[in-house]
């Protein structure tokens, strides 16, 4: 009786063991042929998702264009000069003047301004830009600006100051003079043509009595010289 039960129990255990082995092999089969590819695809999907979400670092090696400077005068009588212009927003602009240089940062709109001192005579000015990646542009064209604070000279050739004229034949006079190159001339607020040899002439009819003429010369730097010429006329 006891041995029969033992044999039955052993058979039951063998069937359970066999079923477990078959189930295990079947599970391994499913994982190998179906589970691993799915796992691999899922892992690949997660990797691609991370790659697209992470920022891609790129190296900027393109230099910015040279800054655009606001037109400057060819000459000035002011000791300091404002250098203004535009470039890439946030770029650093280097202003070169004579043997010096100074940096200024462009604002969010790309505008910049720097006030620099000038030397007597000709000043050499240029500029370049540098972006946030350290790329530097070419320099702008070189500009020459003359700092001149000396007023221009006026030479009145004729008539002499205090000259007297008589009769209708002398009513019409011509004022002649000479100035420096690049100088504009006005006589009694009227523009006068300056010839290539730097001479000028101005015709006027005299009134009876004293006639006064204000001769104004202004050079390209804005310096002004005035002289007064007085003559008398008797009909």
Secondary structure, DSSP 8 states (H G I E B T S, - for coil): -HHHHHHHHHHHHHHHHHHHHHHHHHHHHHIIIIIHHHHHHHHHHHHHHHHHHS-------------EE----SEES-SEEEEEEE-STT-EEEEEETTEEEEEE--TTSEEEEEEE--SEEEEEEEEEE-TTS-B------EEEEE--S---EEEEES-TT-EEESGGGSEEEEEEEE-TT-EEEETTEEE-B-TTSEEEEEEE--SEEEEEEEEEE-TTS-EEEEEEEEEEE-
